[in-house]
Amino acid sequence: MGLSRRGFFHTLGVVGGGTLASATCARASSAGPQRDHSNDMGVLVDVTKCIGCRRCEYACQEAAGFDPPDIESFEDKSVFDEQRRPVARSHTVINRYSRPDGSGPVYNKFNCLHCLDPACASACLVSAFTKNDTGPVVYDPSRCMGCRYCMVACPFEIPTYDYDYPLTPQVRKCNLCAHRVPSEQELPACVKICPAEVMTYGRRGDLLELAHERIANNPDVYIDHIYGEHEAGGTSWMWISNVPFEEIGFHKVDSKAPPRRTEAIQHGVFKNFLPPLMWYGLLGAAMWLTRPEKNDESKEGDQHAEVQS
Amino acid sequence: MSAHHHPPQPMNQKLITPGVLVLLILTGIGVCFAIWRFIFGIGSITNLDNQHPWGIWIAIDVATGVALAAGGFTTAALAHIFHREHYHAVVRPALLTAMLGYTFVGLGLMIDLGRFYNIWHPIVPAMWSGHSVLFEVGLCVMCYLTVLYIEFLPIVCERLEKEERWPRVRVFCMKLNGLVGRIMFFFIIAGVVLSCLHQSSLGNLMVLAPSKMHDLWDTPILSLLFLLSAFAVGFPMVIVESMVASRSFKLKPEMHILSPLAKFVPVLLGIYLGFKVGDLAVRDKLSLIGEGSPQATMFVVEMVFGVIAPFIMLLFARVRKSPTGLFIAALMIVLGVALNRINVFLVAFQPLYPQKTYFPSIGEVAVTVGLISLLIFCYRVIVNYFPVISHPGQARAT
């Protein structure tokens, strides 16, 4: 090798400095320990009260600027024949479930749960998703690359996509009306329009208290489970119900937030950038130690060795 | 050493053959569908939906593409870092494959990304998100692609140094080649480190979606398994390519290099197999193999034909020394790792609220086939005009 030992280590040093500098930035942008969320704004859904009028679907489409059809058309009950999911033009949907014992239908509302430790935000490589200080998980299309990893990551399968937009597709989901509820006095569109007072908008800590109280006061009505209290590390939207959540379209979700899984691995591998640097150093040492002794003078670096011989 | 007596040379053969024409036609079909996508949107030619945000463009074009480009860093480590000079002859073809492979990963992404024009966003510090697995993958791939282009510079320089029509270019290339040669060690090590980082992180991607992953593949050590399988598939990919290239250029397969290279494979593949089985055992999921689901079947195919069978085959010197035996075993490993990536990203991925099952559309297949065809065509063009392949039988051809 035409390279002196000093040059070799000098270059290593320069690289090291550069990587350490970027390591500092990487640490600064990592999520870190979770803050206290009891003051975040959220919603408590009481599915026992829902009458399936679908006015919230109308209000949501209107609030999102999608020009919904007449509100009367939302009275069409035939949509309940199948289980629907939120779509790009409708960020909330009501589904109907029949109970095994044949007593009246149960309606459940689906939309973004606004996780406290959102997997979409951890997934996004350009920080297009962020958890606001006030609670909503919001999306910034100007940053988005359209990779759809957020959709892969979401433990509730909520984000949807403009698959038919060739140039400016967006990831679409409920944003808790963050664009129109800047103050805490105003209500999200679905909460505001609901004629049955299914939803309560408030601070997460207060909502949890309210939910526990309602369950404790009516133990024969409610099952003892607040969906969203612990699911995926806790969510800003929470549900109480008179039927098990598995029967009304919710899945069992682990209480450990998904990002805690990947970020533990990733931040371990990149701890202060030491492991990659050590790996670099080890390989560098191996390269130096295994260099062919005899041919040292005749060869000018590895690439030239091939040419000259 | 034999390899050193035959410096890499351009193949200088006829470029357009019937096989090349087929490649160009397939490329053309893919380009038509790609144009369609840019006019009418991803939804118009794919079977992707809100439940299946990723299809074969991610599983094959990106994930498999990255895995099969592993020959680049594994041979670089072997020949340049551990100085096994005997294997120098396979470094350049492997480097070319990696360079083209990663370039096409980028091209494939441009088609799959909804807002492809924002592909550069991860390099903007204001948008950095150090907790995103995909950010790490993206940044490492960008850096590694740059490293690969730099590693490829000497090949371009050597070619242009011989270009008598452009004396100034010749002088410039000679100087550039000398300069790059002196600092090349830095990029070679960086290439290996960057490869290890993103090959493993690619597996970590799906660790973020535990509720949707089938238990056979849902393991926190998925990143380690991805890294070990990348180590294991590097040399087999080099072997397959070298033998296909030899055949295509009507040369004898370079068994004097490939047979000894194959000796490393059972070791690397054995380590991967051990971790794969051990992972299932530790998670107590071995019984799932017999559950009879499509996922279990795909897992068995992946393991038996892609790992266990070629592992046993390559333990025998007779197989390693037989061109046919070696080719079949190496190809099985390559297809096995490809199937593993498809399994992890598509087969294991089970939506919570499936409305239909995903199967790639004609448009998706056409684009993927088109990209692979174009890649092979570019490979052929470059080895034809640039000094990539060193082969004893080549003197005849030039």
Boltz contact constraints between the chains, C-beta under 6 A:
constraints:
  - contact:
      token1: [A, 11]
      token2: [B, 186]
      max_distance: 6.0
  - contact:
      token1: [A, 26]
      token2: [B, 130]
      max_distance: 6.0
  - contact:
      token1: [A, 29]
      token2: [B, 128]
      max_distance: 6.0
  - contact:
      token1: [A, 29]
      token2: [B, 129]
      max_distance: 6.0
  - contact:
      token1: [A, 29]
      token2: [B, 130]
      max_distance: 6.0
  - contact:
      token1: [A, 30]
      token2: [B, 130]
      max_distance: 6.0
  - contact:
      token1: [A, 30]
      token2: [B, 131]
      max_distance: 6.0
  - contact:
      token1: [A, 31]
      token2: [B, 131]
      max_distance: 6.0
  - contact:
      token1: [A, 85]
      token2: [B, 353]
      max_distance: 6.0
  - contact:
      token1: [A, 119]
      token2: [B, 208]
      max_distance: 6.0
  - contact:
      token1: [A, 122]
      token2: [B, 131]
      max_distance: 6.0
  - contact:
      token1: [A, 123]
      token2: [B, 208]
      max_distance: 6.0
  - contact:
      token1: [A, 124]
      token2: [B, 132]
      max_distance: 6.0
  - contact:
      token1: [A, 125]
      token2: [B, 122]
      max_distance: 6.0
  - contact:
      token1: [A, 125]
      token2: [B, 132]
      max_distance: 6.0
  - contact:
      token1: [A, 125]
      token2: [B, 134]
      max_distance: 6.0
  - contact:
      token1: [A, 125]
      token2: [B, 135]
      max_distance: 6.0
  - contact:
      token1: [A, 125]
      token2: [B, 138]
      max_distance: 6.0
  - contact:
      token1: [A, 126]
      token2: [B, 121]
      max_distance: 6.0
  - contact:
      token1: [A, 126]
      token2: [B, 122]
      max_distance: 6.0
  - contact:
      token1: [A, 126]
      token2: [B, 127]
      max_distance: 6.0
  - contact:
      token1: [A, 127]
      token2: [B, 127]
      max_distance: 6.0
  - contact:
      token1: [A, 127]
      token2: [B, 129]
      max_distance: 6.0
  - contact:
      token1: [A, 143]
      token2: [B, 127]
      max_distance: 6.0
  - contact:
      token1: [A, 144]
      token2: [B, 115]
      max_distance: 6.0
  - contact:
      token1: [A, 145]
      token2: [B, 113]
      max_distance: 6.0
  - contact:
      token1: [A, 145]
      token2: [B, 115]
      max_distance: 6.0
  - contact:
      token1: [A, 145]
      token2: [B, 118]
      max_distance: 6.0
  - contact:
      token1: [A, 145]
      token2: [B, 121]
      max_distance: 6.0
  - contact:
      token1: [A, 146]
      token2: [B, 113]
      max_distance: 6.0
  - contact:
      token1: [A, 146]
      token2: [B, 114]
      max_distance: 6.0
  - contact:
      token1: [A, 146]
      token2: [B, 115]
      max_distance: 6.0
  - contact:
      token1: [A, 147]
      token2: [B, 113]
      max_distance: 6.0
  - contact:
      token1: [A, 148]
      token2: [B, 53]
      max_distance: 6.0
  - contact:
      token1: [A, 149]
      token2: [B, 134]
      max_distance: 6.0
  - contact:
      token1: [A, 151]
      token2: [B, 53]
      max_distance: 6.0
  - contact:
      token1: [A, 152]
      token2: [B, 53]
      max_distance: 6.0
  - contact:
      token1: [A, 152]
      token2: [B, 54]
      max_distance: 6.0
  - contact:
      token1: [A, 152]
      token2: [B, 209]
      max_distance: 6.0
  - contact:
      token1: [A, 153]
      token2: [B, 208]
      max_distance: 6.0
  - contact:
      token1: [A, 153]
      token2: [B, 209]
      max_distance: 6.0
  - contact:
      token1: [A, 155]
      token2: [B, 211]
      max_distance: 6.0
  - contact:
      token1: [A, 157]
      token2: [B, 352]
      max_distance: 6.0
  - contact:
      token1: [A, 157]
      token2: [B, 353]
      max_distance: 6.0
  - contact:
      token1: [A, 160]
      token2: [B, 50]
      max_distance: 6.0
  - contact:
      token1: [A, 163]
      token2: [B, 42]
      max_distance: 6.0
  - contact:
      token1: [A, 163]
      token2: [B, 43]
      max_distance: 6.0
  - contact:
      token1: [A, 164]
      token2: [B, 41]
      max_distance: 6.0
  - contact:
      token1: [A, 164]
      token2: [B, 43]
      max_distance: 6.0
  - contact:
      token1: [A, 165]
      token2: [B, 41]
      max_distance: 6.0
  - contact:
      token1: [A, 166]
      token2: [B, 38]
      max_distance: 6.0
  - contact:
      token1: [A, 166]
      token2: [B, 39]
      max_distance: 6.0
  - contact:
      token1: [A, 166]
      token2: [B, 40]
      max_distance: 6.0
  - contact:
      token1: [A, 166]
      token2: [B, 41]
      max_distance: 6.0
  - contact:
      token1: [A, 169]
      token2: [B, 114]
      max_distance: 6.0
  - contact:
      token1: [A, 251]
      token2: [B, 352]
      max_distance: 6.0
  - contact:
      token1: [A, 253]
      token2: [B, 211]
      max_distance: 6.0
  - contact:
      token1: [A, 258]
      token2: [B, 208]
      max_distance: 6.0
  - contact:
      token1: [A, 261]
      token2: [B, 207]
      max_distance: 6.0
  - contact:
      token1: [A, 262]
      token2: [B, 133]
      max_distance: 6.0
  - contact:
      token1: [A, 262]
      token2: [B, 204]
      max_distance: 6.0
  - contact:
      token1: [A, 262]
      token2: [B, 207]
      max_distance: 6.0
  - contact:
      token1: [A, 262]
      token2: [B, 208]
      max_distance: 6.0
  - contact:
      token1: [A, 263]
      token2: [B, 131]
      max_distance: 6.0
  - contact:
      token1: [A, 265]
      token2: [B, 204]
      max_distance: 6.0
  - contact:
      token1: [A, 266]
      token2: [B, 133]
      max_distance: 6.0
  - contact:
      token1: [A, 276]
      token2: [B, 193]
      max_distance: 6.0
  - contact:
      token1: [A, 279]
      token2: [B, 193]
      max_distance: 6.0
  - contact:
      token1: [A, 280]
      token2: [B, 189]
      max_distance: 6.0
  - contact:
      token1: [A, 280]
      token2: [B, 193]
      max_distance: 6.0
  - contact:
      token1: [A, 283]
      token2: [B, 81]
      max_distance: 6.0
  - contact:
      token1: [A, 283]
      token2: [B, 189]
      max_distance: 6.0
  - contact:
      token1: [A, 283]
      token2: [B, 192]
      max_distance: 6.0
  - contact:
      token1: [A, 284]
      token2: [B, 189]
      max_distance: 6.0
  - contact:
      token1: [A, 286]
      token2: [B, 81]
      max_distance: 6.0
  - contact:
      token1: [A, 287]
      token2: [B, 81]
      max_distance: 6.0
  - contact:
      token1: [A, 290]
      token2: [B, 82]
      max_distance: 6.0
  - contact:
      token1: [A, 290]
      token2: [B, 83]
      max_distance: 6.0
  - contact:
      token1: [A, 291]
      token2: [B, 83]
      max_distance: 6.0
  - contact:
      token1: [A, 292]
      token2: [B, 83]
      max_distance: 6.0
  - contact:
      token1: [A, 301]
      token2: [B, 181]
      max_distance: 6.0
  - contact:
      token1: [A, 301]
      token2: [B, 182]
      max_distance: 6.0
  - contact:
      token1: [A, 301]
      token2: [B, 184]
      max_distance: 6.0
  - contact:
      token1: [A, 302]
      token2: [B, 80]
      max_distance: 6.0
  - contact:
      token1: [A, 303]
      token2: [B, 154]
      max_distance: 6.0
  - contact:
      token1: [A, 303]
      token2: [B, 181]
      max_distance: 6.0
  - contact:
      token1: [A, 303]
      token2: [B, 184]
      max_distance: 6.0
  - contact:
      token1: [A, 304]
      token2: [B, 181]
      max_distance: 6.0
  - contact:
      token1: [A, 306]
      token2: [B, 88]
      max_distance: 6.0
  - contact:
      token1: [A, 309]
      token2: [B, 4]
      max_distance: 6.0
